[in-house]
């Protein structure tokens, strides 16, 4: 006997949400990535973008 579940599982609920994206090391190529993510903005959200420059890496 199988148990029938009529409501979505937590995973299914999460999978129907936009994918949250953070970009680390946002150098020159990040512009192209941001354009690509924006083209599917109904499925994705860029929530953070961080560029670690050489000077910041030394701290």
KOLTIFI-208080 format. One line per 10 residues: number of its first residue (from 1); for each residue x, y, z of N, C-alpha, C, O. Coordinates in nm, 3 decimals, m for minus. Atoms other than C-alpha are relative to their C-alpha. Layout:
BEGIN
NUM) X Y Z X Y Z X Y Z X Y Z  ... .
***
This chain:
BEGIN
1) 0.084 m0.118 0.000 0.000 0.000 0.000 0.089 0.125 0.000 0.178 0.138 0.084  m0.078 m0.124 0.008 0.142 0.339 m0.102 m0.075 0.114 0.066 m0.197 0.125 0.056  0.057 m0.119 m0.061 0.085 0.655 0.092 m0.009 0.110 m0.106 0.089 0.140 m0.173  0.019 m0.107 0.099 m0.059 0.929 m0.129 0.013 0.135 0.070 m0.054 0.161 0.170  m0.020 m0.134 m0.056 0.059 1.282 m0.058 m0.057 0.101 m0.098 m0.017 0.105 m0.214  0.066 m0.096 0.088 m0.159 1.560 m0.198 0.061 0.140 0.005 0.014 0.230 m0.066  m0.062 m0.132 m0.008 0.064 1.853 m0.106 0.147 m0.012 m0.040 0.208 m0.118 m0.022  m0.140 0.007 0.044 0.408 1.942 m0.244 0.096 m0.014 0.118 0.072 0.041 0.226  m0.103 0.013 m0.104 0.712 1.843 m0.045 0.077 0.130 0.009 0.066 0.217 m0.078  m0.081 m0.121 m0.018 0.948 2.108 0.087 0.097 0.016 m0.117 0.118 0.128 m0.165 .
11) m0.093 m0.007 0.113 1.197 2.021 m0.190 m0.070 0.048 m0.126 m0.018 0.133 m0.199  0.076 m0.044 0.118 0.933 2.060 m0.460 m0.034 0.148 0.009 m0.030 0.220 m0.091  0.030 m0.142 m0.020 0.835 2.395 m0.311 0.123 0.084 m0.028 0.113 0.188 m0.094  m0.124 m0.075 0.024 1.197 2.511 m0.313 0.040 m0.001 m0.146 0.091 0.098 m0.197  m0.038 0.010 0.140 1.250 2.389 m0.667 m0.087 0.090 m0.089 m0.050 0.117 m0.203  0.086 m0.090 0.076 0.965 2.615 m0.782 0.033 0.147 0.026 m0.028 0.236 m0.033  m0.045 m0.136 m0.031 1.138 2.923 m0.637 0.114 0.038 m0.094 0.183 m0.050 m0.145  m0.116 m0.042 0.080 1.389 3.133 m0.835 0.131 m0.043 0.067 0.142 m0.040 0.189  m0.132 0.037 m0.049 1.749 3.016 m0.800 0.072 0.126 0.044 0.081 0.222 m0.032  m0.072 m0.116 m0.053 1.944 3.259 m0.579 0.149 m0.018 m0.027 0.207 m0.121 0.009 .
21) m0.137 0.010 0.047 2.291 3.331 m0.716 0.086 0.108 0.064 0.044 0.223 0.075  m0.100 m0.095 m0.045 2.597 3.496 m0.566 0.122 m0.014 m0.090 0.165 m0.126 m0.120  m0.118 0.002 0.087 2.892 3.592 m0.786 0.120 0.044 0.082 0.121 0.154 0.136  m0.123 m0.030 m0.073 3.236 3.580 m0.623 0.113 0.010 m0.101 0.122 m0.071 m0.193  m0.107 m0.022 0.096 3.541 3.711 m0.804 m0.055 0.068 m0.124 m0.025 0.028 m0.236  0.071 m0.066 0.109 3.335 3.947 m1.015 0.093 0.094 m0.077 0.094 0.215 m0.054  m0.090 m0.079 0.084 3.594 4.063 m1.265 m0.067 0.036 m0.131 m0.188 0.057 m0.136  0.049 m0.045 0.130 3.558 4.153 m1.631 m0.107 m0.093 m0.060 m0.198 m0.046 m0.127  0.093 0.096 0.060 3.370 3.835 m1.726 m0.137 0.006 0.068 m0.236 m0.038 0.010  0.127 m0.001 m0.074 3.100 3.895 m1.463 m0.110 0.074 m0.074 m0.228 0.040 m0.060 .
31) 0.102 m0.072 0.077 2.923 4.142 m1.694 m0.076 m0.097 m0.090 m0.199 m0.092 m0.099  0.064 0.098 0.088 2.856 3.860 m1.940 m0.089 m0.096 0.079 m0.198 m0.132 0.033  0.080 0.089 m0.083 2.734 3.634 m1.660 m0.127 0.069 0.048 m0.234 0.009 0.048  0.117 m0.073 m0.047 2.502 3.903 m1.525 m0.104 0.017 m0.111 m0.224 0.007 m0.087  0.091 m0.010 0.115 2.354 3.955 m1.872 m0.072 m0.133 m0.022 m0.193 m0.136 m0.048  0.060 0.133 0.019 2.297 3.580 m1.903 m0.103 m0.030 0.109 m0.212 m0.078 0.079  0.096 0.024 m0.109 2.132 3.554 m1.559 m0.123 0.088 m0.017 m0.234 0.043 0.010  0.113 m0.091 0.020 1.914 3.857 m1.641 m0.094 m0.050 m0.110 m0.214 m0.022 m0.107  0.084 0.050 0.110 1.790 3.684 m1.956 m0.099 m0.107 0.047 m0.197 m0.134 m0.022  0.094 0.096 m0.058 1.622 3.422 m1.736 m0.041 0.047 0.140 m0.045 m0.032 0.235 .
41) 0.029 m0.060 m0.131 1.524 3.657 m1.453 m0.125 m0.056 0.067 m0.142 m0.040 0.188  0.116 0.064 m0.063 1.197 3.473 m1.399 0.041 m0.126 0.077 m0.036 m0.176 0.159  m0.048 0.122 m0.065 1.406 3.173 m1.284 0.114 0.024 0.097 0.148 m0.064 0.176  m0.119 m0.026 m0.081 1.701 3.342 m1.111 m0.006 0.137 0.066 m0.077 0.226 0.021  m0.019 m0.127 m0.067 1.791 3.621 m0.869 0.147 0.009 0.040 0.198 m0.078 0.112  m0.137 m0.025 m0.047 2.143 3.758 m0.827 m0.014 0.074 0.132 m0.064 0.186 0.136  0.020 m0.057 m0.132 2.153 3.826 m0.454 0.126 0.065 0.056 0.118 0.143 0.151  m0.123 m0.061 m0.048 2.518 3.922 m0.408 0.106 m0.007 m0.109 0.108 m0.100 m0.190  m0.108 m0.005 0.097 2.818 4.018 m0.615 0.120 0.061 0.070 0.111 0.171 0.125  m0.116 m0.047 m0.074 3.168 4.057 m0.473 0.125 m0.017 m0.084 0.149 m0.123 m0.142 .
51) m0.127 0.006 0.070 3.500 4.139 m0.632 0.112 0.015 0.101 0.119 0.115 0.173  m0.115 m0.001 m0.090 3.812 4.058 m0.437 0.121 0.045 m0.081 0.175 m0.032 m0.161  m0.116 m0.050 0.074 4.091 4.276 m0.570 0.128 m0.053 0.064 0.125 m0.109 0.173  m0.128 0.046 m0.052 4.458 4.196 m0.522 0.034 0.057 0.136 0.084 m0.014 0.223  m0.029 m0.062 m0.130 4.493 4.444 m0.236 m0.087 m0.057 0.110 m0.040 m0.078 0.221  0.089 0.056 m0.102 4.192 4.305 m0.053 0.041 m0.142 0.036 0.024 m0.184 0.150  m0.041 0.138 m0.025 4.326 3.952 m0.087 0.118 m0.006 0.095 0.136 m0.107 0.164  m0.118 0.000 m0.086 4.643 4.051 0.100 m0.034 0.026 0.146 0.049 0.001 0.233  0.038 m0.029 m0.139 4.451 4.155 0.414 m0.024 m0.124 0.080 m0.056 m0.116 0.199 .
***
